[in-house]
């Protein structure tokens, strides 16, 4: 399972949806994930990839971590994983 698939699986689990219901174009809002669910998804992603997501991730202008869509989350996680590997 690649990074994108793992992130989608984590988000699907937090939204109590099938993986097939979560696409890169999905927004957190359209998936019905509330703020608590988003925090739980962040913790699960951090644990799965051994990364630290900025505490202000819900404010992309300040954190540089965009959580507006699944694709944006995947891109941000890829960036943090790459930084950790560097």
HULINMO-V919225 format. One record per helix or strand of 2 or more residues. SS is the DSSP state (helix for helix, strand for strand). FROM is the first residue (numbers start at 1). TO is the last residue. If there is no record, write none. Layout:
ss:SS from:FROM to:TO
ss:SS from:FROM to:TO
This chain:
ss:helix from:3 to:15
ss:helix from:19 to:21
ss:helix from:35 to:49
ss:helix from:60 to:63
ss:helix from:70 to:85
